[in-house]
Amino acid sequence: MERDAQFTQRKAERATLRTHFRDKYRLPKNETDESQIQMAGGDVELPRELAKMIEEDTEEEEEKASVLGQLSSLPGLDLGSLKDKAQTTLGDLKQSAEKCYIM
């Protein structure tokens, strides 16, 4: 009976994980997963290892989705020098705007 309870718990944990990814990627829900979660008691928490893996994946995807993440993935691009050039250009624009009599 203990083995069956552990097996049911593990199935529910896997179903919870699949449900998480279905929600994340907007895939259709699965009735089997929902019934497995309900059989285990309804509120199933993921093991720490799985929760940590999901959190790391989410952080990586957020980083890759950002503009800087996209720029850093380009080969041969130095973000430090790009930032310095942008700041220099901005400083030059401010100086030229101060010299302008119309503004």
C-alpha positions as CSV (number, residue, x, y, z in Angstrom):
1,M,0.0,0.0,0.0
2,E,2.9,2.3,0.8
3,R,4.4,1.6,-2.6
4,D,1.2,2.3,-4.4
5,A,0.9,5.6,-2.5
6,Q,4.4,6.6,-3.4
7,F,3.8,5.6,-7.0
8,T,0.6,7.7,-7.1
9,Q,2.4,10.6,-5.6
10,R,5.2,10.4,-8.2
11,K,2.7,10.1,-11.1
12,A,0.9,13.2,-9.7
13,E,4.3,15.1,-9.5
14,R,5.0,14.2,-13.1
15,A,1.5,15.3,-14.1
16,T,2.0,18.6,-12.3
17,L,5.2,19.1,-14.2
18,R,3.5,18.4,-17.5
19,T,0.7,20.7,-16.5
20,H,3.2,23.5,-15.8
21,F,4.8,23.2,-19.2
22,R,1.4,23.0,-20.9
23,D,0.4,26.3,-19.2
24,K,3.8,27.8,-20.0
25,Y,3.7,27.0,-23.7
26,R,-0.1,27.3,-24.0
27,L,-0.7,23.7,-25.0
28,P,-4.0,22.0,-24.6
29,K,-4.8,20.5,-21.2
30,N,-4.8,16.8,-20.6
31,E,-7.7,15.2,-18.6
32,T,-5.4,12.3,-17.5
33,D,-3.0,14.6,-15.8
34,E,-5.7,16.4,-14.0
35,S,-7.2,13.2,-12.7
36,Q,-3.8,11.9,-11.5
37,I,-3.3,15.1,-9.5
38,Q,-6.8,14.7,-8.0
39,M,-6.1,11.1,-7.1
40,A,-3.0,12.2,-5.1
41,G,-5.0,14.6,-3.1
42,G,-5.3,17.6,-5.3
43,D,-2.4,19.9,-4.2
44,V,0.8,18.3,-5.3
45,E,4.2,20.1,-4.8
46,L,7.1,19.3,-7.1
47,P,10.2,17.9,-5.6
48,R,12.9,20.5,-4.9
49,E,15.1,19.2,-7.7
50,L,12.4,19.6,-10.3
51,A,11.3,23.0,-9.0
52,K,14.9,24.2,-9.1
53,M,15.3,22.9,-12.7
54,I,12.1,24.8,-13.7
55,E,13.3,28.0,-12.0
56,E,16.7,27.8,-13.8
57,D,15.0,27.2,-17.2
58,T,12.7,30.1,-16.6
59,E,15.7,32.4,-15.7
60,E,17.6,31.3,-18.8
61,E,14.6,31.9,-21.1
62,E,14.0,35.3,-19.6
63,E,17.6,36.2,-20.1
64,K,17.6,35.0,-23.7
65,A,14.3,36.9,-24.4
66,S,15.8,40.2,-23.3
67,V,17.4,42.6,-25.8
68,L,20.7,42.4,-24.1
69,G,20.5,38.6,-24.1
70,Q,19.9,38.6,-27.8
71,L,22.8,41.0,-28.4
72,S,25.2,39.0,-26.2
73,S,24.5,35.9,-28.2
74,L,25.8,37.6,-31.4
75,P,29.4,36.6,-32.1
76,G,32.1,39.3,-32.2
77,L,30.0,41.9,-30.4
78,D,31.5,43.6,-27.4
79,L,28.8,45.1,-25.2
80,G,31.2,47.1,-23.1
81,S,32.6,49.0,-26.1
82,L,29.1,49.4,-27.5
83,K,28.0,50.9,-24.2
84,D,31.0,53.3,-24.1
85,K,30.3,54.4,-27.7
86,A,26.6,55.1,-26.8
87,Q,27.5,57.1,-23.8
88,T,30.1,59.1,-25.8
89,T,27.5,59.8,-28.5
90,L,24.9,60.9,-25.9
91,G,27.5,63.3,-24.3
92,D,28.3,64.8,-27.7
93,L,24.6,65.3,-28.4
94,K,24.1,67.1,-25.1
95,Q,27.0,69.4,-25.8
96,S,25.8,70.2,-29.2
97,A,22.3,70.8,-27.8
98,E,23.7,73.3,-25.3
99,K,25.4,75.2,-28.1
100,C,22.3,75.4,-30.2
101,Y,20.5,78.8,-29.9
102,I,17.2,77.6,-31.1
103,M,16.7,75.1,-28.2
